[in-house]
Amino acid sequence: MRVRVNGSFSNWAEVFSGVPQGSVLGPLLFLLFVNDLPSVIKSHISLRMFADDTKIWRTIKDDTDSIHSVAAGPRQYGVLVSGMA
């Protein structure tokens, strides 16, 4: 793979992961990856999925609750949750 910026090309580099955009395999691999998400989310956390959009939320009841518990399930499978350090 190489990148073109303003008409100039980078050097070629091997890519060892990912799926080329526009491939038939891309959507299938995406579905295989996200379809297990509801099974790893804890019962006190809400999840809604539609097409390629997923929303995960939880009601924070007091100051001792931690928003980081929302990301604990997906994190063990290597899923990064946006906004979570």
C-alpha positions as CSV (number, residue, x, y, z in Angstrom):
1,M,0.0,0.0,0.0
2,R,1.1,3.6,-0.5
3,V,-0.5,7.0,0.0
4,R,-0.8,9.9,-2.4
5,V,-0.8,13.5,-1.0
6,N,-0.8,16.5,-3.3
7,G,0.4,14.3,-6.2
8,S,3.4,12.8,-4.3
9,F,3.4,9.1,-3.5
10,S,4.8,7.6,-0.3
11,N,7.0,4.5,-0.4
12,W,5.3,1.1,-0.7
13,A,4.6,-0.6,2.7
14,E,3.1,-4.0,3.5
15,V,-0.2,-4.0,5.4
16,F,-0.7,-6.9,7.7
17,S,-4.3,-6.2,8.9
18,G,-7.5,-4.7,7.8
19,V,-9.8,-5.2,4.9
20,P,-9.6,-3.1,1.7
21,Q,-12.4,-0.6,1.4
22,G,-15.1,-1.6,-1.1
23,S,-14.4,-5.3,-0.7
24,V,-17.2,-7.9,-0.3
25,L,-15.5,-9.3,2.8
26,G,-15.6,-6.0,4.7
27,P,-19.3,-5.9,5.7
28,L,-19.2,-9.6,6.6
29,L,-16.2,-9.2,8.9
30,F,-17.8,-6.1,10.5
31,L,-21.0,-8.0,11.3
32,L,-19.1,-11.0,12.7
33,F,-17.2,-8.6,15.0
34,V,-20.1,-6.5,16.3
35,N,-22.8,-9.2,16.5
36,D,-21.3,-10.5,19.8
37,L,-21.3,-7.1,21.4
38,P,-24.7,-7.5,23.1
39,S,-23.5,-10.7,24.8
40,V,-20.5,-8.9,26.5
41,I,-22.4,-5.9,27.7
42,K,-23.5,-6.1,31.4
43,S,-27.2,-6.1,32.2
44,H,-27.2,-2.7,33.8
45,I,-25.8,-1.1,30.6
46,S,-28.1,-0.2,27.7
47,L,-27.2,-1.0,24.1
48,R,-28.9,-0.2,20.8
49,M,-27.6,-1.2,17.4
50,F,-28.8,-0.3,13.9
51,A,-26.8,-1.0,10.8
52,D,-23.2,0.2,11.5
53,D,-24.2,2.5,14.4
54,T,-24.0,1.4,18.1
55,K,-25.0,3.4,21.1
56,I,-24.0,2.2,24.6
57,W,-25.1,4.1,27.7
58,R,-25.7,3.8,31.4
59,T,-27.5,5.9,34.0
60,I,-25.0,7.3,36.6
61,K,-26.8,7.2,40.0
62,D,-24.3,8.9,42.3
63,D,-20.8,10.2,42.5
64,T,-19.4,6.7,43.2
65,D,-20.6,5.3,39.8
66,S,-17.9,5.2,37.2
67,I,-18.5,5.7,33.5
68,H,-15.5,3.4,32.9
69,S,-17.6,0.4,33.8
70,V,-19.5,0.9,30.5
71,A,-16.3,0.2,28.6
72,A,-15.1,-2.7,30.7
73,G,-16.9,-5.5,28.7
74,P,-15.9,-4.4,25.2
75,R,-12.3,-3.6,26.3
76,Q,-11.6,-7.2,27.2
77,Y,-12.2,-8.1,23.5
78,G,-10.0,-5.3,22.2
79,V,-12.8,-2.9,21.4
80,L,-11.9,0.7,22.1
81,V,-14.9,2.8,23.2
82,S,-14.8,6.4,22.0
83,G,-14.0,8.9,24.7
84,M,-12.6,6.4,27.1
85,A,-8.9,6.6,28.0
